[in-house]
Amino acid sequence: MKTTCIVRLLLLLIWGLLISCQNHSTTPDNEFNVTVDEPRLSGQRVVFDQGHKNHHQIGRTYKPFANLLRNDGCNVESTDKPIDTSVLSTADIFIIPTAMGEEEPGEKSPFTDNEIKSLEEWVRNGGSILLVTEHYPFGLAMEPLLTRFGVKVHNGYTEDSTMTNKEVIDALLFDKSKGQLSNSHPITSTINRVNTFTGSAIKGDSTWTRLLILSDNAQNYNVDVKVERDGGDIRVNVSYADFYPGRDYSQGLCKNYGQGKIVVLSESALLTAQIDKNGNKFGMNISDTDNKEFALNIIRWLANKGAGNNL
């Protein structure tokens, strides 16, 4: 089936990250250094969900991330099976990256009620989960799952002109010296700069820790989506116009959830190490950034079940 996508937004046309267009013009940066000086997670079982039309796969764009975790001692696997107790029993940490519905434009939730119930109960009883969403259509597709955990997700994309990284195209730079990274949480205690790349925004109540803190100038842009069908062809028109303030939103949240732990990110490329068709790097391979350590700290915190908030 052929899919065509028109996006009336110069930012996303330039960057080419509107995943509903199925842009596979990027490649993993195979020269990115995924070594870990002092591995800490020997034997941790990390399972990536690959059964819900996940854009990021450990054999493609998330390959550097998966190899980084292997070098930290983790046993990394993937599953394309429906999520239930038998699948979750094989994991200490379960990761769901950028899931979307099968039918274009992918905005319908791919998760059944039973899958969402199983995930929530598993985390509440001691499991650890990393949920990674994105700009439209991922926010809408993952909304029922995120809502079950008490997270509100913006269905569009988020921009903050005061946080741009002048050295990297379309990157938001979270700088601890400007109050944009949590000072109180071990995931961010050892890092100073994290880049994200477009993405959306998420919000939780006071029980959540905001890791990646958007400034008061953030803007959550809404979407207007029109889907036209002509036989087997689908034409998706996505336009962005009005917006509302993104104050109090973030691009990274975490909390202890019952006996388990959860981290939610609303931008996915920050965990990649990619090169676009023009040779531009983005992800953990950006110089003068702490994305690699941020990724490790997330998994190390999720793995530590017996020491509260310590890594």
Stockholm file with secondary structure:
# STOCKHOLM 1.0

chainA/1-311         MKTTCIVRLLLLLIWGLLISCQNHSTTPDNEFNVTVDEPRLSGQRVVFDQGHKNHHQIGRTYKPFANLLRNDGCNVESTDKPIDTSVLSTADIFIIPTAMGEEEPGEKSPFTDNEIKSLEEWVRNGGSILLVTEHYPFGLAMEPLLTRFGVKVHNGYTEDSTMTNKEVIDALLFDKSKGQLSNSHPITSTINRVNTFTGSAIKGDSTWTRLLILSDNAQNYNVDVKVERDGGDIRVNVSYADFYPGRDYSQGLCKNYGQGKIVVLSESALLTAQIDKNGNKFGMNISDTDNKEFALNIIRWLANKGAGNNL
#=GR chainA/1-311 SS CCEEEEEECHHHHHHCCCGGGCCCCCEECTTSCCCCSSCCCTTCEEEEECSSCCSCCTTTTTHHHHHHHHHTTCEEEEECSCCCHHHHTTCSEEEEESCCCSSTTCCSCCCCHHHHHHHHHHHHTTCEEEEECCSTTHHHHHHHHHHHTTCEECSEEEECTTSBCTTSTTEEEEEGGGTCBCSSSHHHHTCCEEEEESCCCEECCTTSEEEEECCTTCEEEEEEEEEEEETTEEEEEEEEEEEEECTTCEEEEEEEETTEEEEEESCSGGGCEEECTTSCEEETTSSSCCHHHHHHHHHHHHHCCSSTTCC
#=GC SS_cons         CCEEEEEECHHHHHHCCCGGGCCCCCEECTTSCCCCSSCCCTTCEEEEECSSCCSCCTTTTTHHHHHHHHHTTCEEEEECSCCCHHHHTTCSEEEEESCCCSSTTCCSCCCCHHHHHHHHHHHHTTCEEEEECCSTTHHHHHHHHHHHTTCEECSEEEECTTSBCTTSTTEEEEEGGGTCBCSSSHHHHTCCEEEEESCCCEECCTTSEEEEECCTTCEEEEEEEEEEEETTEEEEEEEEEEEEECTTCEEEEEEEETTEEEEEESCSGGGCEEECTTSCEEETTSSSCCHHHHHHHHHHHHHCCSSTTCC
//
